[in-house]
Amino acid sequence: MKALYDQISVASSKLITRNYSTSFSTGIYLLARKYHAPVYSIYGFVRLADEIVDTFHDQDKALLLKEFRTHTYQAIERRISLNPVLHAFQGTVHQYGIERELIDTFLDSMEMDLRRTEYDRLQYDKYIVGSAEVVGLMCLRVFCEGDNARYEELKHPAMKLGAAFQKINFLRDIKADYEHLGRSYFPGVDVQRMSPEEKRTIETEILADFEEGLRGIRQLPKGARRGVYVAYVYYRKLFDKISSLPPTRLIEQRIRIHNSRKMVLLVRSLFRLRMNAI
């Protein structure tokens, strides 16, 4: 039965999410149940594309990504795919009206990772839009459930929240990106010689993004607010930890929040939400 295949496809994306990101898994779990399947489907799609450009070093990445793009649009056009992750994603695209422009912009950013190792300001901004901001918009399409007025109102904050998350990822992963992938995302910054002033400039941008993103979280539908807020709190705590360290520490080790600390943050976040104090 196709219904069984639909369920298995979503379960595949859920498995990918849980294995790759405990933070996002927790955030999705705390969303209203109706949002679980579509958000898992979006994350599974994004994760597969990211793996192509970041992991499959002994393969023709450009060819794999080109085929992935083709298969994505075939899945959307046919409303079915033998790739369970793409099958789940196409169902979400159709159900919530996710625009092809968002998908194209995301895949274009993945292509940038194939050919660029350093970014100027224009390229950096473009990459963040494609790799993070449009993913936030895909999720916002799900949360708004066809309410275009609410979508347009929350569009900018959703993009800024995605940008904040991505910039923190860049800081967290700066060692691996530089040493293993040869990438340096921050424009004009020599990773091995990043100054405290350069780091503070990046952090100032992130704080501005966070402020706008939190404004949007407060206006999200109730069923979406809890999960997104918890993801925000996790990333904000990671940001605070990174901010307290000198630039040299970032190139020496990957900074993370331990699971025990995440549990404390989760409890505090749920309390603040119950008290309407976010």
N, C-alpha and C positions, 0 to 999 in steps of 0.2 A: 504494500500500500504506500502511496506517495506520502501520506501523513507520517508514516513511520520514518521514511527517508528524510522528511523535513525535520523531524525530531533529532535524528541521528546527526544531521548536518549542524544544527545548532549546538548539539552536545560536543561536536568536534571543536567548534570555536570556543565553547566554554572551557574545554580541556586545555586548549592553547593558552587562553587567558590565565587560567589558574596556575599553569606551569611557568609562565613568563613573568607575571606581575602579581605579587600578593597584594600590593596597594590597590591596584585597579580592580582586582577580584573582590576585595572587601567593599570597595565603593559600589561596584555593580550589585553585589549581594544586598546592600542596604537600599537600593532603589526599589520602588514599587515593583511587584512581580511582573507586571505587564511590560516593563522596560527591560527585563533581563535578557530575553532572547535577542531582540534587535541590537542591544548594545554589545553583547557577546559577539554577535555577527559582525559588527563594525570592527571590533578589536581584532577578531580573527583575520579579517581581510587585511587590515593595516599591518598586522604582525607578519603575515606571509610575505608581503612586499618588502618589508624592512629586513627580513631574513635573507632575501635574495641578494640585497646589496651589501649586507654586513657580514654574512657568514659563508656563503658558498664560494670560497676563494679558488677552489680547483675547478670551477665551472665557468662557462661563458655567461657571466652575469647579465650582460646587455641582452643576449638572446633570451635568457630566462625571463627577464623583466618584460621584454617585448611580447613574449608568448603569454605571460601573466595578464598583461593589459588586454590582449586579444581575447583571452578566455574570459576575462571579467565582462567584457561587453557582449560576448556571445551568451554568457549566462544571463545577463540582463535582458537581452533581446529574446532569447528562447524561454526565459523563465524557468530554466533548469540547468544544472551542471553536474557532471560526474565528479567534480571536485567539491566535496561537502562544504568547505569553507566558502567557496564562491556561490554555491547553491543557497546557503543561509544568507549571504550578503545580498544576493539579488532579490530575495524575498523581502528584506528590509528596505532596499531601494524602492521597490514598487509600493510597499505598504505605506511608507512615510514620505514619498515624493522627494527622495534625495536626488539633487540635480547632478547631471553628468559633469557639469563644470567643476563641482567639488571633487569628484572622482578623478577627473583629468588633472586638476591642480595638484592633488595628492601624488598621483603617479609621476607627474612631471618632476616633483621634488625628489622622488626616489631616483629618477634618472640623473639628477644633479649629483647624487652621491657616487655615481659611476664614473664621472669625468672631472669632478672638482676635488681638490684637496685643501684649497684655501678660498675664502670668500671675502669679497668687498662688501660694503654696506648694502648696496642694492641687491646683490645676490643673497646675502644673509637674510634680509627681510623677506625676499621671495621664498627662500627655503623654509623659513618659519611659517609663513602663510600656508605653504603646501603640506609640510610635514606635520603640522600641529593645529593651526587655526581652523583649517577646513575639517579636520577630524572632529573638533569641537562643534562645528556647525552641523555635521552629520548627526551627532548625538542630540543636538538641539532640535533638529527636525523630528527626532523620535519623541523628545520630551514635550514638544508643542503640539503634537498629534494633529497637524493640519491647521492649527491656529496661526495664520500668516502674520497677523498683527503682532502677536506675542513674539513670534520668531524674529521679526524685524526689530522689535524693541530690545531683545536680548542678544541680538547677533554680535554687536561690538563687544560686550562684556565676555561672551563665550569665546570669541577669538583671542581676547587678551588673556583669558585664563589658560587657554591652550598654549599661547606664547610663553607665559610664565613657566608652565610645566616643562616646555621644551628647553628653554634657556637653562633651567636648573639641571635638566638631563645633560646638557652640554658641559656644565661645570662638574657635575658628578662623574661623568664618563670621559673627562678631558684626557686622562692618562691613557685609557684604552683606545680612544679615537685617534690620538696622536701616535702612540707606539705601535698599535696593531693595524690600524686602518690608514694611517698617514694623513688624517684630516685635522684641520684647524678651522673651526666655524667662526670664532669671534674675529670680526674684521680688524686688521691692523695690529693684532695681538700675537706676539711670539710666545707660544705656549710655554716654552722652557724658561722664558724670561719675563713672564707676566708680572707687572708691578702691582703693588697694593692699590695704586690709583686706578689702574685699568680694571682691576677686579671690582672696586667700588663703583665704577661707572656702570659695569654690567649689572651689579646688584641694585643700583638705583633704578635702572630700567625694569628689572624684575619686580621691585616693590610697586612701581606705578602700574604694571600689568596686574599684579595681585589685587591692588585696590579696586581697579575697574572690574576684575573678575569677581570679587566678593560682592560687589554691588549687584551683579547679575545673578549670583547664587541666591541672594535674598529674594529675588523676584521669580525664581523658578517655580514651576508647579510643585506642590507639596510632595508628591510621589518621587520627584527627582532631586529635591533639595538636599535630603539627608545624605545620599550617596555621593553627590558631587561635593558637598561640604566636607565630608570626611576625607576625600581625596585631596581637597584643598589643604586641610589641616596637616595631612601627612607631608605634602610637598612644602608647606610653609615651615614645618619643623626641620625638614631636610635643608631648606634654604637658610634657616637660622644657624644650623650647625656649620654649613659651608661658610657663611658670612663670618663666623668667629675664628676661622682658620686663615693662616697666611697662604698666599698663592702656591708656595712650594709644596704644601701638604697635598694639594689637589693633584699634582703630577706624581706624587709618591704613592698614593693609595686612593681607592674608590671609597667615597664617603657614603655611609648608609645609616638608616635608622633601624635599630634592632627590633625584632618582633615583639619582645616584651614591652618596649617603649611604645610601639604602635598600639598595643592593647590599651595602655594607659591613655593614649591620645584618643582612641576610639571611645572609651567610656566618657572622657571629658567632653568630646564633641557631641555625643548623644545627649548628655546633660544640658549643654548649652542650647542645643536645638529644642529640647523639651521646654526649656525656660524662655525660648524665643529670644536668645541673647547673642545671636551671631551678627 
